[in-house]
Amino acid sequence: MTAEDKPHPLINRLEGLAGKQPDGSYKPEGRDRAALAHLRRGLGRTLGESGEMMPYVVPFLPEKGRHDPYFLVAALFASHPPEDNRKGISIGKAMCAVWVARDKTDSIEKRFVALLNANANDLPHHLRTAIGLIKAESSLAPLDYQRLLKDLRHWNHANRDVQRRWAQDFWLKEKEKNEGSNQSPESTITSPTL
């Protein structure tokens, strides 16, 4: 296991604030509501601007590199913390589930495409919108915040692997479902509308 694959201590700390128990279950009475409220205050602000977030995020920042992804993930986590110990899913899979639940409306697909096209400066706005949509679909599995942090740290790579993986999670899952039901993928898959 490489250092990149190990659970990040920030996410472990956030899960503890959300009430995660040693057995992996979540207990609502174990939630630190005040800490989560402090972290949520970072949404809509310049990342790292909210002093209330500092005690919860700064101890886990790397010495070098960008710090924005850590503040963003902490704020997003606090806005939609896990409530059970189901395995987390990617943003692409979660947005696909929202899209399907809302009868594949163009607006969801367009928001997802805008998220994929977002530069690092616009990413907080697009992710906050996506998390709001995901949160509204209460039956979804929780997000994989470990993966999200890793993805955001690599968002600006020239090869756009993160964006490609999210796109695969969004469109290929639906394609596999349609192929499994013996339907022609051409008749059921929509191309992204830009």
C-alpha positions in Angstrom: 0.0 0.0 0.0 1.5 3.3 -1.1 1.2 6.5 1.0 -1.4 7.7 -1.6 -3.6 4.6 -0.9 -3.6 4.9 2.9 -6.6 6.5 4.6 -5.8 10.1 5.1 -5.8 11.2 8.8 -8.0 14.2 8.0 -10.8 12.0 6.7 -10.4 9.7 9.8 -10.7 12.8 12.0 -13.8 14.0 10.1 -15.4 10.6 10.4 -14.8 10.7 14.2 -16.5 14.1 14.3 -19.5 12.6 12.4 -19.9 9.9 15.1 -18.0 7.0 13.6 -17.4 4.3 16.2 -14.5 1.9 16.4 -16.7 -0.9 14.9 -17.3 1.3 11.8 -20.9 2.2 12.6 -22.1 5.8 13.0 -24.0 6.9 16.1 -25.9 10.2 15.8 -25.4 10.9 19.5 -21.6 10.7 18.9 -21.7 13.6 16.4 -19.8 16.7 17.2 -22.4 19.1 15.9 -20.5 22.2 16.8 -17.4 21.0 15.0 -19.4 20.1 11.9 -21.1 23.5 12.0 -17.6 25.2 12.1 -16.5 23.2 9.1 -19.7 24.0 7.1 -19.0 27.7 7.5 -16.2 27.2 5.0 -18.7 26.6 2.2 -19.1 29.7 0.0 -16.0 31.3 1.3 -12.5 31.4 -0.1 -11.0 28.1 1.0 -9.1 28.5 4.3 -10.7 31.9 5.0 -12.9 30.6 7.7 -11.0 30.7 11.0 -13.4 28.2 12.6 -12.2 25.5 10.3 -8.5 25.9 11.2 -8.3 23.7 14.3 -9.9 20.8 12.4 -8.0 21.0 9.1 -4.6 22.7 9.7 -3.1 19.8 11.7 -3.6 17.5 8.7 -2.2 19.8 6.0 0.9 18.7 4.1 4.0 20.9 4.4 4.1 21.4 0.6 1.5 21.6 -2.1 -2.0 23.0 -2.3 -4.1 23.2 0.8 -7.4 24.1 -0.9 -8.5 20.4 -1.4 -8.3 19.7 2.3 -10.5 22.7 3.3 -12.9 21.9 0.5 -13.3 18.3 1.4 -13.7 19.1 5.1 -16.5 21.6 4.4 -18.2 19.3 2.0 -18.0 16.4 4.4 -19.6 18.5 7.2 -22.4 19.5 4.8 -23.1 15.8 4.0 -21.5 13.5 6.5 -22.0 9.7 6.3 -24.8 8.3 8.4 -24.0 4.6 8.1 -21.0 2.4 7.4 -21.9 1.5 3.8 -19.0 1.7 1.4 -18.7 5.2 -0.1 -19.2 5.9 -3.8 -17.6 8.4 -6.1 -19.0 11.7 -7.2 -19.6 10.3 -10.7 -21.7 7.3 -9.4 -23.6 9.5 -7.0 -24.4 12.1 -9.7 -25.5 9.2 -12.0 -27.9 8.0 -9.3 -29.3 11.5 -9.0 -29.7 11.7 -12.8 -31.5 8.4 -12.9 -33.7 9.2 -9.9 -34.7 12.4 -11.7 -35.6 10.7 -14.9 -32.3 11.6 -16.6 -33.1 15.3 -16.8 -30.8 17.4 -18.9 -30.2 19.8 -16.0 -28.4 17.2 -13.9 -26.3 16.0 -16.8 -25.4 19.6 -17.7 -24.4 20.3 -14.1 -22.2 17.2 -14.1 -20.5 18.2 -17.3 -19.9 21.7 -15.8 -18.3 20.0 -12.8 -16.0 18.0 -15.1 -15.1 21.2 -17.0 -14.5 23.3 -13.8 -11.1 24.7 -13.1 -9.7 24.5 -9.6 -11.0 28.0 -8.7 -14.6 27.1 -9.7 -14.6 23.6 -8.3 -15.9 24.6 -4.8 -19.1 26.1 -6.3 -19.7 23.1 -8.6 -19.0 20.6 -5.9 -21.2 22.4 -3.4 -24.1 22.2 -5.9 -23.4 18.5 -6.6 -23.3 17.7 -2.9 -26.7 19.5 -2.5 -28.2 17.3 -5.2 -26.7 14.2 -3.8 -27.8 15.0 -0.3 -31.4 15.4 -1.6 -31.4 11.8 -2.7 -31.3 10.3 0.8 -31.2 6.7 -0.3 -27.7 7.0 -1.8 -24.7 5.4 -0.3 -22.3 7.9 1.4 -19.6 9.6 -0.7 -16.1 8.2 -0.6 -14.4 11.2 1.0 -11.0 9.5 1.0 -11.2 9.2 -2.8 -12.6 12.7 -3.2 -9.6 14.2 -1.3 -7.2 12.2 -3.5 -9.1 13.2 -6.6 -9.1 16.9 -5.7 -5.4 16.9 -5.0 -4.9 15.6 -8.6 -7.6 17.7 -10.3 -5.3 19.9 -12.3 -3.2 17.2 -13.9 -2.9 17.6 -17.6 -4.1 14.0 -18.3 -7.4 14.7 -16.6 -7.6 11.2 -15.2 -9.8 12.3 -12.3 -12.4 13.9 -14.7 -12.2 10.8 -17.0 -12.8 8.4 -14.1 -15.8 10.5 -12.8 -17.2 10.5 -16.3 -16.9 6.7 -16.6 -18.6 6.3 -13.2 -21.4 8.5 -14.5 -22.0 7.3 -18.0 -20.6 3.7 -18.0 -22.7 2.6 -15.1 -25.8 3.5 -16.9 -24.5 1.8 -20.1 -23.8 -1.4 -18.2 -27.3 -1.4 -16.7 -28.8 -1.0 -20.2 -26.6 -3.7 -21.7 -27.6 -6.0 -18.8 -31.3 -5.5 -19.7 -30.6 -6.5 -23.4 -31.4 -3.0 -24.7 -29.4 -1.4 -27.4 -27.1 1.1 -25.7 -27.5 3.4 -28.7 -31.2 3.7 -28.0 -30.8 4.4 -24.3 -27.6 6.3 -23.6 -27.7 10.0 -24.2 -24.6 11.8 -25.2 -23.5 14.6 -22.9 -25.3 17.9 -23.7 -23.0 20.8 -23.6 
